[in-house]
Amino acid sequence: MLVRSKNKRKIWMAAGLIASSIVLLYVFVFVYETPGGISDWRLSRAWGLESTVRIPLSHTPEEAVQQMRGSGTFQVIHREPVEGGKLLFMKRTDKQDGSDLQVEYIRKTWFGWKWGWGGGYVIGESKSPTQTKNALTYMSIPTVEHISSPFPMVFGDVLDSAIKNVTIQTKDKGEYKAKLIHTTKESTIWFVLLPATHSTPLEIKGFSEADELIAHKTITDLRDSGTIEGIH
């Protein structure tokens, strides 16, 4: 009988320890993810801010972007699942000429969706009749030290419909094939997720279905963006 009582006591003690651990974990995650909490403090330091931004928790990835960016002029054209959350690719709805593309990383937390990092570009359309036709647009977003995210990545629009493949070659000669997404019949975007250890220079290449090189550019700035003219 005494042995049975001791065993019951051990079971209750073990159950109590497990319950306490779960509660402590829940409290830590809440403190970490709550607006103005530890995760926001770390992101603010990465931005070089002295004060801490308060990033809201939201019910959906789209709402997280809306609350963070404060703009309703974007339309989501593609959602890409990544480790820890989603990437939202968006275009402006109030723009007529040129090319634009925005990418936002939204983290999935225990308490909802939370904006993690992102960026984009707006490139005006050239009015010069002598300019060579652009084949690709691009932007590079580097990794952020001490911040978990799917970056670094390079992304952009395919402007020349003859381009069927895009690759990135890194300084260490590693080659990465881009994912091409047809967002509409006339519109295609591309992106490459790179290892966190990558460094410049990066060679961006666009190829035809017959593997003919159509566009090529070497970039040396991890925060670069622009256009790539077609090779003629």
PASEBA-1860 file (N, C-alpha, C; in nm, 3 decimals):
! residues 232
1> MLVRSKNK> 0.083/-0.122/0.000/0.000/0.000/0.000/0.086/0.125/0.000 ~ 0.196/0.118/0.080/0.286/0.233/0.089/0.355/0.258/-0.045 ~ 0.391/0.147/-0.111/0.457/0.159/-0.242/0.364/0.223/-0.343 ~ 0.234/0.184/-0.340/0.137/0.239/-0.431/0.119/0.389/-0.407 ~ 0.119/0.431/-0.284/0.105/0.574/-0.252/0.224/0.653/-0.302 ~ 0.342/0.597/-0.288/0.462/0.666/-0.336/0.459/0.680/-0.488 ~ 0.412/0.576/-0.556/0.404/0.582/-0.702/0.304/0.688/-0.747 ~ 0.190/0.696/-0.677/0.091/0.799/-0.710/0.149/0.938/-0.689
9> RKIWMAAG> 0.224/0.955/-0.580/0.284/1.085/-0.551/0.382/1.125/-0.660 ~ 0.461/1.028/-0.709/0.557/1.057/-0.815/0.485/1.097/-0.945 ~ 0.374/1.026/-0.972/0.298/1.058/-1.094/0.242/1.199/-1.086 ~ 0.186/1.235/-0.970/0.131/1.370/-0.954/0.240/1.477/-0.962 ~ 0.355/1.446/-0.905/0.468/1.541/-0.910/0.513/1.562/-1.055 ~ 0.522/1.450/-1.129/0.564/1.459/-1.270/0.461/1.538/-1.351 ~ 0.332/1.511/-1.326/0.227/1.583/-1.397/0.231/1.732/-1.363 ~ 0.259/1.764/-1.238/0.269/1.904/-1.196/0.385/1.975/-1.262
17> LIASSIVL> 0.499/1.905/-1.274/0.616/1.964/-1.339/0.589/1.991/-1.488 ~ 0.522/1.895/-1.553/0.490/1.912/-1.695/0.395/2.030/-1.714 ~ 0.291/2.037/-1.629/0.196/2.147/-1.639/0.264/2.282/-1.616 ~ 0.353/2.286/-1.515/0.425/2.411/-1.486/0.513/2.452/-1.603 ~ 0.578/2.353/-1.665/0.666/2.382/-1.779/0.586/2.439/-1.895 ~ 0.466/2.381/-1.920/0.381/2.429/-2.029/0.337/2.573/-2.003 ~ 0.298/2.601/-1.878/0.255/2.737/-1.843/0.369/2.836/-1.860 ~ 0.490/2.798/-1.813/0.605/2.887/-1.825/0.641/2.911/-1.972
25> LYVFVFVY> 0.631/2.805/-2.054/0.658/2.820/-2.197/0.558/2.913/-2.261 ~ 0.431/2.896/-2.227/0.325/2.982/-2.280/0.350/3.128/-2.243 ~ 0.386/3.152/-2.117/0.413/3.289/-2.070/0.532/3.349/-2.145 ~ 0.639/3.268/-2.164/0.758/3.318/-2.234/0.724/3.355/-2.378 ~ 0.651/3.266/-2.448/0.615/3.294/-2.587/0.528/3.418/-2.596 ~ 0.436/3.433/-2.501/0.349/3.551/-2.501/0.431/3.678/-2.483 ~ 0.524/3.677/-2.387/0.609/3.794/-2.364/0.697/3.821/-2.486 ~ 0.740/3.714/-2.552/0.827/3.728/-2.669/0.751/3.789/-2.787
33> ETPGGISD> 0.628/3.742/-2.811/0.555/3.779/-2.931/0.458/3.896/-2.913 ~ 0.422/3.934/-2.791/0.326/4.041/-2.772/0.379/4.171/-2.833 ~ 0.293/4.257/-2.888/0.338/4.384/-2.948/0.423/4.464/-2.849 ~ 0.543/4.500/-2.895/0.637/4.570/-2.808/0.721/4.477/-2.724 ~ 0.707/4.345/-2.745/0.780/4.246/-2.666/0.921/4.222/-2.717 ~ 0.976/4.106/-2.677/1.117/4.076/-2.706/1.145/4.070/-2.856 ~ 1.056/4.005/-2.933/1.080/3.994/-3.078/1.080/4.131/-3.143 ~ 0.991/4.220/-3.099/0.987/4.356/-3.154/1.110/4.434/-3.113
41> WRLSRAWG> 1.158/4.411/-2.990/1.280/4.479/-2.943/1.399/4.438/-3.029 ~ 1.410/4.308/-3.061/1.522/4.261/-3.142/1.515/4.318/-3.284 ~ 1.395/4.323/-3.340/1.379/4.377/-3.474/1.411/4.526/-3.476 ~ 1.371/4.596/-3.372/1.401/4.740/-3.363/1.551/4.765/-3.356 ~ 1.624/4.679/-3.281/1.769/4.693/-3.274/1.831/4.668/-3.412 ~ 1.775/4.570/-3.486/1.826/4.542/-3.621/1.806/4.660/-3.713 ~ 1.699/4.738/-3.691/1.673/4.859/-3.768/1.761/4.975/-3.724 ~ 1.826/4.961/-3.608/1.906/5.070/-3.554/1.825/5.172/-3.477
49> LESTVRIP> 1.705/5.132/-3.431/1.618/5.222/-3.355/1.648/5.212/-3.206 ~ 1.635/5.324/-3.138/1.653/5.325/-2.992/1.524/5.284/-2.921 ~ 1.410/5.321/-2.977/1.281/5.282/-2.919/1.235/5.151/-2.983 ~ 1.136/5.088/-2.923/1.087/4.959/-2.971/0.954/4.977/-3.045 ~ 0.950/4.928/-3.169/0.826/4.934/-3.245/0.728/4.830/-3.190 ~ 0.601/4.854/-3.210/0.498/4.761/-3.165/0.432/4.699/-3.289 ~ 0.470/4.575/-3.321/0.418/4.508/-3.438/0.296/4.426/-3.396 ~ 0.179/4.454/-3.454/0.056/4.388/-3.411/0.054/4.238/-3.441
57> LSHTPEEA> -0.023/4.163/-3.365/-0.057/4.025/-3.396/-0.190/4.027/-3.472 ~ -0.198/3.949/-3.579/-0.314/3.955/-3.668/-0.372/3.817/-3.693 ~ -0.496/3.816/-3.744/-0.564/3.689/-3.770/-0.518/3.624/-3.899 ~ -0.471/3.704/-3.996/-0.428/3.651/-4.126/-0.298/3.719/-4.169 ~ -0.222/3.657/-4.260/-0.101/3.722/-4.312/-0.132/3.856/-4.379 ~ -0.243/3.861/-4.453/-0.280/3.985/-4.522/-0.308/4.098/-4.423 ~ -0.376/4.064/-4.315/-0.406/4.163/-4.212/-0.278/4.211/-4.144 ~ -0.181/4.121/-4.126/-0.054/4.158/-4.064/0.019/4.262/-4.148
65> VQQMRGSG> 0.018/4.244/-4.280/0.080/4.343/-4.369/0.004/4.474/-4.365 ~ -0.128/4.466/-4.370/-0.212/4.585/-4.368/-0.186/4.669/-4.243 ~ -0.178/4.603/-4.128/-0.158/4.676/-4.003/-0.017/4.733/-3.992 ~ 0.080/4.663/-4.051/0.218/4.710/-4.042/0.247/4.820/-4.143 ~ 0.204/4.801/-4.265/0.234/4.896/-4.372/0.133/5.012/-4.377 ~ 0.011/4.987/-4.328/-0.088/5.093/-4.324/-0.132/5.139/-4.460 ~ -0.138/5.048/-4.556/-0.176/5.087/-4.692/-0.270/4.983/-4.750 ~ -0.374/5.030/-4.818/-0.467/4.940/-4.883/-0.451/4.937/-5.033
73> TFQVIHRE> -0.336/4.984/-5.083/-0.316/4.995/-5.227/-0.239/4.877/-5.284 ~ -0.223/4.769/-5.207/-0.152/4.651/-5.255/-0.248/4.536/-5.278 ~ -0.218/4.455/-5.380/-0.294/4.334/-5.407/-0.198/4.215/-5.399 ~ -0.234/4.114/-5.323/-0.152/3.993/-5.311/-0.167/3.912/-5.439 ~ -0.053/3.884/-5.504/-0.057/3.809/-5.630/-0.004/3.666/-5.613 ~ 0.065/3.640/-5.502/0.115/3.504/-5.477/0.147/3.488/-5.330 ~ 0.114/3.370/-5.277/0.147/3.332/-5.139/0.238/3.212/-5.143 ~ 0.356/3.223/-5.082/0.454/3.115/-5.084/0.481/3.067/-4.942
81> PVEGGKLL> 0.443/2.941/-4.909/0.474/2.888/-4.776/0.625/2.871/-4.759 ~ 0.677/2.915/-4.646/0.817/2.898/-4.612/0.825/2.853/-4.467 ~ 0.942/2.809/-4.425/0.958/2.766/-4.287/0.928/2.882/-4.192 ~ 0.835/2.861/-4.102/0.801/2.963/-4.004/0.688/3.056/-4.043 ~ 0.641/3.047/-4.168/0.533/3.139/-4.207/0.507/3.140/-4.355 ~ 0.483/3.260/-4.410/0.453/3.276/-4.552/0.520/3.401/-4.607 ~ 0.550/3.395/-4.737/0.591/3.512/-4.813/0.472/3.559/-4.895 ~ 0.440/3.688/-4.885/0.335/3.746/-4.968/0.399/3.833/-5.075
89> FMKRTDKQ> 0.370/3.803/-5.200/0.415/3.885/-5.312/0.299/3.975/-5.352 ~ 0.326/4.106/-5.361/0.219/4.201/-5.383/0.257/4.305/-5.487 ~ 0.155/4.356/-5.554/0.174/4.466/-5.649/0.078/4.579/-5.613 ~ 0.117/4.699/-5.651/0.033/4.815/-5.624/-0.089/4.815/-5.716 ~ -0.199/4.861/-5.662/-0.321/4.871/-5.743/-0.343/5.012/-5.796 ~ -0.259/5.108/-5.751/-0.278/5.248/-5.791/-0.169/5.295/-5.887 ~ -0.100/5.201/-5.953/0.012/5.236/-6.039/-0.013/5.188/-6.180 ~ 0.020/5.273/-6.280/-0.010/5.240/-6.419/0.114/5.203/-6.499
97> DGSDLQVE> 0.220/5.285/-6.488/0.340/5.267/-6.571/0.454/5.207/-6.490 ~ 0.543/5.135/-6.560/0.660/5.081/-6.495/0.633/4.948/-6.428 ~ 0.723/4.910/-6.337/0.715/4.780/-6.272/0.733/4.797/-6.121 ~ 0.658/4.720/-6.045/0.673/4.723/-5.900/0.645/4.584/-5.845 ~ 0.708/4.552/-5.731/0.686/4.425/-5.665/0.729/4.438/-5.519 ~ 0.646/4.389/-5.429/0.670/4.395/-5.285/0.665/4.253/-5.231 ~ 0.761/4.219/-5.142/0.762/4.088/-5.078/0.764/4.109/-4.927 ~ 0.671/4.045/-4.857/0.663/4.056/-4.711/0.667/3.916/-4.649
105> YIRKTWFG> 0.750/3.901/-4.545/0.755/3.775/-4.470/0.668/3.790/-4.347 ~ 0.570/3.699/-4.332/0.478/3.700/-4.219/0.500/3.573/-4.137 ~ 0.532/3.587/-4.010/0.558/3.473/-3.923/0.429/3.418/-3.863 ~ 0.425/3.286/-3.847/0.314/3.221/-3.779/0.353/3.199/-3.633 ~ 0.280/3.259/-3.540/0.308/3.244/-3.397/0.193/3.170/-3.329 ~ 0.210/3.138/-3.203/0.101/3.075/-3.128/-0.021/3.165/-3.116 ~ 0.002/3.294/-3.130/-0.105/3.391/-3.103/-0.155/3.462/-3.229 ~ -0.110/3.416/-3.345/-0.155/3.477/-3.470/-0.039/3.502/-3.565
113> WKWGWGGG> -0.064/3.583/-3.665/0.037/3.615/-3.766/0.103/3.748/-3.733 ~ 0.236/3.755/-3.759/0.312/3.874/-3.722/0.411/3.907/-3.833 ~ 0.412/4.035/-3.874/0.505/4.078/-3.977/0.649/4.058/-3.931 ~ 0.734/4.004/-4.021/0.872/3.976/-3.983/0.977/4.056/-4.057 ~ 0.957/4.080/-4.186/1.056/4.156/-4.265/1.004/4.166/-4.407 ~ 1.059/4.256/-4.486/1.018/4.265/-4.626/1.073/4.387/-4.695 ~ 1.034/4.402/-4.819/1.079/4.516/-4.898/1.028/4.506/-5.040 ~ 1.053/4.608/-5.119/1.007/4.607/-5.256/1.065/4.720/-5.337
121> YVIGESKS> 1.026/4.728/-5.462/1.078/4.831/-5.552/0.967/4.885/-5.640 ~ 0.989/5.005/-5.689/0.906/5.066/-5.792/1.000/5.123/-5.897 ~ 0.991/5.074/-6.018/1.080/5.117/-6.126/0.995/5.179/-6.236 ~ 1.019/5.307/-6.264/0.942/5.377/-6.365/0.974/5.330/-6.505 ~ 0.879/5.344/-6.593/0.898/5.304/-6.732/0.974/5.412/-6.808 ~ 1.079/5.372/-6.878/1.159/5.467/-6.954/1.082/5.517/-7.076 ~ 1.096/5.647/-7.102/1.030/5.707/-7.217/1.124/5.720/-7.337 ~ 1.249/5.674/-7.320/1.347/5.687/-7.428/1.325/5.580/-7.534
129> PTQTKNAL> 1.304/5.620/-7.660/1.280/5.521/-7.767/1.405/5.445/-7.806 ~ 1.524/5.494/-7.764/1.650/5.429/-7.801/1.697/5.328/-7.696 ~ 1.630/5.321/-7.582/1.674/5.231/-7.476/1.646/5.086/-7.514 ~ 1.744/4.998/-7.484/1.727/4.855/-7.507/1.614/4.802/-7.420 ~ 1.538/4.709/-7.472/1.424/4.653/-7.399/1.470/4.579/-7.274 ~ 1.405/4.609/-7.161/1.438/4.540/-7.037/1.380/4.399/-7.038 ~ 1.459/4.304/-6.985/1.417/4.164/-6.983/1.372/4.119/-6.844 ~ 1.435/4.173/-6.740/1.404/4.136/-6.602/1.413/4.257/-6.512
137> TYMSIPTV> 1.338/4.255/-6.404/1.364/4.345/-6.291/1.411/4.258/-6.176 ~ 1.478/4.319/-6.078/1.531/4.239/-5.968/1.543/4.324/-5.842 ~ 1.544/4.257/-5.730/1.577/4.318/-5.602/1.636/4.210/-5.512 ~ 1.737/4.248/-5.436/1.800/4.156/-5.341/1.771/4.203/-5.199 ~ 1.719/4.113/-5.116/1.697/4.141/-4.974/1.791/4.053/-4.893 ~ 1.885/4.111/-4.818/1.980/4.029/-4.742/1.919/3.971/-4.616 ~ 1.989/3.876/-4.556/1.949/3.825/-4.426/1.970/3.932/-4.320 ~ 1.898/3.924/-4.212/1.909/4.020/-4.102/1.971/3.948/-3.982
145> EHISSPFP> 2.080/4.000/-3.933/2.152/3.935/-3.824/2.064/3.918/-3.701 ~ 2.064/3.797/-3.648/1.990/3.761/-3.525/1.838/3.762/-3.543 ~ 1.789/3.774/-3.667/1.646/3.772/-3.693/1.615/3.651/-3.782 ~ 1.523/3.565/-3.739/1.487/3.447/-3.816/1.396/3.486/-3.933 ~ 1.434/3.447/-4.053/1.356/3.480/-4.172/1.402/3.390/-4.287 ~ 1.326/3.384/-4.397/1.370/3.305/-4.513/1.472/3.378/-4.600 ~ 1.503/3.502/-4.567/1.601/3.578/-4.644/1.742/3.529/-4.611 ~ 1.838/3.547/-4.705/1.836/3.635/-4.824/1.760/3.574/-4.942
153> MVFGDVLD> 1.713/3.666/-5.025/1.647/3.623/-5.148/1.664/3.730/-5.255 ~ 1.649/3.686/-5.379/1.649/3.778/-5.494/1.520/3.749/-5.570 ~ 1.450/3.853/-5.611/1.321/3.834/-5.677/1.299/3.945/-5.779 ~ 1.197/3.928/-5.861/1.167/4.031/-5.961/1.058/3.989/-6.057 ~ 1.041/4.070/-6.161/0.943/4.044/-6.267/1.015/3.996/-6.392 ~ 0.951/3.905/-6.464/0.998/3.867/-6.598/0.929/3.958/-6.698 ~ 1.006/4.041/-6.765/0.950/4.137/-6.861/0.952/4.086/-7.004 ~ 1.045/3.994/-7.032/1.057/3.935/-7.166/0.997/3.795/-7.162
161> SAIKNVTI> 0.889/3.774/-7.233/0.819/3.645/-7.230/0.903/3.529/-7.284 ~ 1.014/3.562/-7.355/1.100/3.456/-7.406/1.182/3.390/-7.295 ~ 1.193/3.456/-7.180/1.268/3.401/-7.067/1.184/3.295/-6.997 ~ 1.240/3.173/-6.991/1.169/3.061/-6.929/1.242/3.008/-6.805 ~ 1.367/3.049/-6.786/1.444/3.006/-6.670/1.531/3.120/-6.621 ~ 1.544/3.133/-6.490/1.631/3.234/-6.428/1.716/3.163/-6.324 ~ 1.846/3.195/-6.323/1.936/3.135/-6.225/2.017/3.245/-6.154 ~ 2.063/3.211/-6.035/2.154/3.296/-5.959/2.281/3.216/-5.933
169> QTKDKGEY> 2.394/3.274/-5.971/2.523/3.210/-5.940/2.593/3.295/-5.836 ~ 2.634/3.232/-5.726/2.695/3.304/-5.614/2.848/3.307/-5.627 ~ 2.910/3.379/-5.535/3.055/3.396/-5.536/3.127/3.263/-5.526 ~ 3.071/3.169/-5.449/3.135/3.039/-5.432/3.099/2.941/-5.543 ~ 3.043/2.994/-5.653/3.008/2.917/-5.773/2.885/2.827/-5.755 ~ 2.814/2.845/-5.646/2.688/2.772/-5.631/2.583/2.832/-5.721 ~ 2.506/2.746/-5.788/2.403/2.794/-5.880/2.266/2.753/-5.828 ~ 2.172/2.850/-5.828/2.039/2.827/-5.774/1.935/2.867/-5.878
177> KAKLIHTT> 1.842/2.776/-5.903/1.739/2.799/-6.003/1.621/2.871/-5.941 ~ 1.575/2.975/-6.006/1.462/3.054/-5.956/1.332/2.979/-5.977 ~ 1.236/3.009/-5.892/1.100/2.962/-5.909/1.023/3.068/-5.986 ~ 0.962/3.030/-6.098/0.883/3.124/-6.179/0.734/3.098/-6.153 ~ 0.662/3.207/-6.124/0.520/3.198/-6.095/0.444/3.283/-6.196 ~ 0.350/3.223/-6.268/0.265/3.297/-6.361/0.146/3.351/-6.283 ~ 0.150/3.478/-6.248/0.043/3.537/-6.167/-0.079/3.572/-6.251 ~ -0.058/3.604/-6.377/-0.166/3.621/-6.474/-0.115/3.569/-6.608
185> KESTIWFV> -0.197/3.576/-6.710/-0.156/3.530/-6.842/-0.039/3.611/-6.895 ~ -0.034/3.740/-6.859/0.071/3.828/-6.911/0.181/3.857/-6.810 ~ 0.167/3.813/-6.685/0.262/3.851/-6.580/0.326/3.729/-6.515 ~ 0.460/3.736/-6.502/0.537/3.629/-6.437/0.637/3.691/-6.340 ~ 0.643/3.639/-6.220/0.744/3.681/-6.123/0.843/3.567/-6.102 ~ 0.961/3.600/-6.048/1.061/3.498/-6.018/1.125/3.528/-5.884 ~ 1.172/3.424/-5.817/1.244/3.446/-5.691/1.335/3.327/-5.659 ~ 1.441/3.357/-5.586/1.537/3.256/-5.540/1.564/3.280/-5.392
193> LLPATHST> 1.548/3.176/-5.312/1.587/3.181/-5.171/1.729/3.127/-5.161 ~ 1.819/3.208/-5.106/1.961/3.173/-5.100/2.003/3.134/-4.959 ~ 2.113/3.059/-4.947/2.167/3.027/-4.814/2.209/3.154/-4.742 ~ 2.200/3.153/-4.610/2.234/3.272/-4.531/2.380/3.310/-4.546 ~ 2.464/3.217/-4.590/2.608/3.243/-4.599/2.650/3.301/-4.733 ~ 2.554/3.326/-4.823/2.593/3.373/-4.956/2.651/3.514/-4.948 ~ 2.734/3.546/-5.046/2.794/3.680/-5.052/2.806/3.721/-5.198 ~ 2.827/3.850/-5.218/2.841/3.902/-5.354/2.980/3.868/-5.407
201> PLEIKGFS> 2.997/3.870/-5.541/2.897/3.910/-5.640/2.795/3.799/-5.668 ~ 2.678/3.842/-5.716/2.574/3.750/-5.761/2.552/3.772/-5.910 ~ 2.546/3.664/-5.985/2.519/3.673/-6.129/2.376/3.628/-6.155 ~ 2.297/3.718/-6.211/2.160/3.687/-6.247/2.156/3.659/-6.397 ~ 2.099/3.543/-6.433/2.093/3.505/-6.574/1.952/3.462/-6.611 ~ 1.906/3.507/-6.727/1.777/3.465/-6.780/1.796/3.390/-6.910 ~ 1.732/3.273/-6.922/1.750/3.187/-7.038/1.617/3.161/-7.109 ~ 1.628/3.134/-7.239/1.511/3.095/-7.317/1.484/2.946/-7.295
209> EADELIAH> 1.376/2.898/-7.352/1.342/2.756/-7.341/1.449/2.668/-7.405 ~ 1.521/2.724/-7.504/1.630/2.652/-7.572/1.763/2.674/-7.502 ~ 1.759/2.729/-7.380/1.878/2.752/-7.298/1.970/2.860/-7.356 ~ 1.912/2.951/-7.435/1.989/3.065/-7.488/1.989/3.176/-7.384 ~ 2.107/3.235/-7.358/2.119/3.343/-7.261/2.055/3.469/-7.317 ~ 1.952/3.519/-7.249/1.880/3.638/-7.295/1.914/3.761/-7.211 ~ 1.939/3.742/-7.081/1.969/3.855/-6.992/2.074/3.814/-6.891 ~ 2.161/3.909/-6.857/2.268/3.879/-6.762/2.310/4.006/-6.690
217> KTITDLRD> 2.330/3.995/-6.558/2.380/4.108/-6.481/2.449/4.057/-6.356 ~ 2.560/4.121/-6.319/2.632/4.090/-6.196/2.607/4.202/-6.096 ~ 2.561/4.167/-5.976/2.537/4.268/-5.873/2.634/4.247/-5.757 ~ 2.676/4.356/-5.697/2.773/4.350/-5.587/2.718/4.408/-5.458 ~ 2.592/4.453/-5.460/2.528/4.512/-5.342/2.413/4.422/-5.301 ~ 2.415/4.376/-5.175/2.311/4.285/-5.125/2.176/4.355/-5.109 ~ 2.173/4.487/-5.126/2.046/4.562/-5.120/2.018/4.631/-5.253 ~ 2.060/4.568/-5.360/2.050/4.628/-5.493/1.913/4.599/-5.554
225> SGTIEGIH> 1.872/4.685/-5.648/1.751/4.662/-5.726/1.764/4.737/-5.857 ~ 1.689/4.695/-5.956/1.696/4.764/-6.085/1.641/4.678/-6.197 ~ 1.684/4.709/-6.318/1.641/4.635/-6.438/1.761/4.570/-6.505 ~ 1.732/4.467/-6.583/1.836/4.400/-6.661/1.793/4.402/-6.806 ~ 1.876/4.463/-6.890/1.845/4.472/-7.032/1.869/4.339/-7.101 ~ 1.793/4.317/-7.207/1.812/4.195/-7.285/1.940/4.200/-7.367 ~ 1.999/4.084/-7.392/2.120/4.074/-7.472/2.081/4.061/-7.619 ~ 2.138/4.147/-7.700/2.105/4.144/-7.844/2.232/4.135/-7.926
END
